[in-house]
Amino acid sequence: MLELQWWTGCRSQDVRLVRPCDIDRSGPVWLYRPHRDKNDWRDDAEHAPRVIPLGPECQRILTPWLDAEQNPTAYLFRPRAGKAHCYTDTGYAQTVRRGALAAGLGDVHPYCCRHGAKQ
């Protein structure tokens, strides 16, 4: 999840909510259209639905997950195998933080990857 967030620069919410049915794999660059967006409450003409392009690195990351998933409407990344729900915002951040500390990387937050992709 963190690597996908790094390559796309997407929000943590977007990577937590990935479902196979939200990814258009018909072209050389896949297009991910999150089914929920933090700006969904807006009702103006300027608010266009989010589209996140997924290039070769993202496709490499996602392919094993997509091949293994049988239900196209199920969340791709779940905290426990067999569970239907996705990671919560705090659950995802806590998992990343714990993993980074265990690997000796210090205190890492998923939000850092969003802004790291812009550099």
C-alpha positions as CSV (number, residue, x, y, z in Angstrom):
1,M,0.0,0.0,0.0
2,L,2.8,2.4,0.9
3,E,4.7,1.7,-2.3
4,L,1.6,2.3,-4.3
5,Q,1.0,5.5,-2.5
6,W,4.6,6.5,-3.2
7,W,4.3,5.9,-7.0
8,T,0.9,7.6,-7.4
9,G,1.1,10.4,-4.8
10,C,-2.5,9.5,-3.9
11,R,-4.1,10.2,-0.6
12,S,-4.1,7.5,2.1
13,Q,-7.9,7.2,1.7
14,D,-7.5,6.4,-2.0
15,V,-5.0,3.6,-1.4
16,R,-7.1,2.2,1.5
17,L,-10.2,2.0,-0.7
18,V,-8.8,0.3,-3.9
19,R,-11.2,-2.2,-5.3
20,P,-10.7,-4.2,-8.6
21,C,-13.9,-2.8,-10.0
22,D,-12.5,0.8,-9.7
23,I,-9.5,0.1,-11.9
24,D,-9.8,0.4,-15.7
25,R,-7.2,-1.9,-17.1
26,S,-8.1,-1.5,-20.7
27,G,-5.1,0.7,-21.7
28,P,-1.4,0.8,-21.2
29,V,-1.8,3.1,-18.3
30,W,-4.5,1.8,-15.9
31,L,-7.0,4.4,-14.5
32,Y,-8.1,4.2,-10.9
33,R,-11.3,6.0,-10.1
34,P,-11.9,5.9,-6.3
35,H,-15.5,5.3,-5.4
36,R,-15.3,7.8,-2.6
37,D,-13.5,11.1,-2.4
38,K,-13.0,13.7,0.3
39,N,-14.7,16.2,-1.9
40,D,-17.8,14.2,-2.7
41,W,-19.9,16.7,-0.6
42,R,-19.2,19.4,-3.2
43,D,-22.0,20.0,-5.6
44,D,-20.3,22.3,-8.1
45,A,-19.3,22.0,-11.7
46,E,-15.6,22.4,-10.9
47,H,-15.5,19.2,-8.9
48,A,-14.5,16.5,-11.3
49,P,-14.2,12.9,-10.2
50,R,-10.7,11.8,-9.2
51,V,-8.7,9.7,-11.7
52,I,-5.4,8.3,-10.6
53,P,-3.1,7.0,-13.4
54,L,-1.4,3.7,-12.6
55,G,1.8,3.3,-14.7
56,P,4.1,0.2,-15.0
57,E,5.4,0.3,-11.4
58,C,1.8,0.5,-10.0
59,Q,0.7,-2.3,-12.3
60,R,3.6,-4.4,-11.0
61,I,2.5,-3.8,-7.4
62,L,-1.2,-4.4,-8.0
63,T,-1.1,-7.4,-10.4
64,P,-0.6,-10.1,-7.7
65,W,-3.3,-8.6,-5.6
66,L,-5.7,-8.3,-8.5
67,D,-5.0,-11.9,-9.7
68,A,-5.7,-13.2,-6.2
69,E,-8.9,-11.3,-5.6
70,Q,-12.1,-13.1,-6.6
71,N,-14.7,-10.4,-5.6
72,P,-14.4,-7.2,-7.8
73,T,-16.2,-5.1,-5.2
74,A,-14.0,-6.2,-2.3
75,Y,-11.3,-3.9,-0.9
76,L,-7.9,-5.1,-2.3
77,F,-6.0,-4.3,0.9
78,R,-7.6,-5.6,4.1
79,P,-6.2,-5.7,7.6
80,R,-7.1,-9.4,8.0
81,A,-7.5,-12.1,5.4
82,G,-11.1,-12.9,4.8
83,K,-12.4,-9.7,6.3
84,A,-14.7,-7.5,4.1
85,H,-13.7,-4.1,5.5
86,C,-10.7,-1.9,4.5
87,Y,-8.1,-0.4,6.7
88,T,-9.2,2.6,8.8
89,D,-7.2,5.8,8.5
90,T,-5.6,5.3,11.9
91,G,-5.2,1.6,11.4
92,Y,-3.2,2.1,8.1
93,A,-1.0,4.8,9.7
94,Q,-0.4,2.7,12.8
95,T,0.5,-0.4,10.7
96,V,3.0,1.7,8.6
97,R,4.5,3.3,11.7
98,R,5.0,-0.1,13.5
99,G,6.5,-1.7,10.4
100,A,8.9,1.2,9.8
101,L,10.0,1.1,13.4
102,A,10.5,-2.6,13.3
103,A,12.6,-2.2,10.2
104,G,14.7,0.5,11.8
105,L,13.5,3.2,9.5
106,G,12.3,5.5,12.3
107,D,8.8,7.1,12.5
108,V,7.3,6.9,9.0
109,H,3.8,8.2,8.2
110,P,1.8,7.3,5.0
111,Y,1.2,11.0,4.3
112,C,5.0,11.4,3.7
113,C,4.7,9.2,0.6
114,R,2.0,11.4,-0.9
115,H,4.3,14.4,-0.8
116,G,7.5,12.4,-1.6
117,A,6.0,11.5,-5.0
118,K,5.8,15.2,-6.0
119,Q,9.6,15.6,-5.8
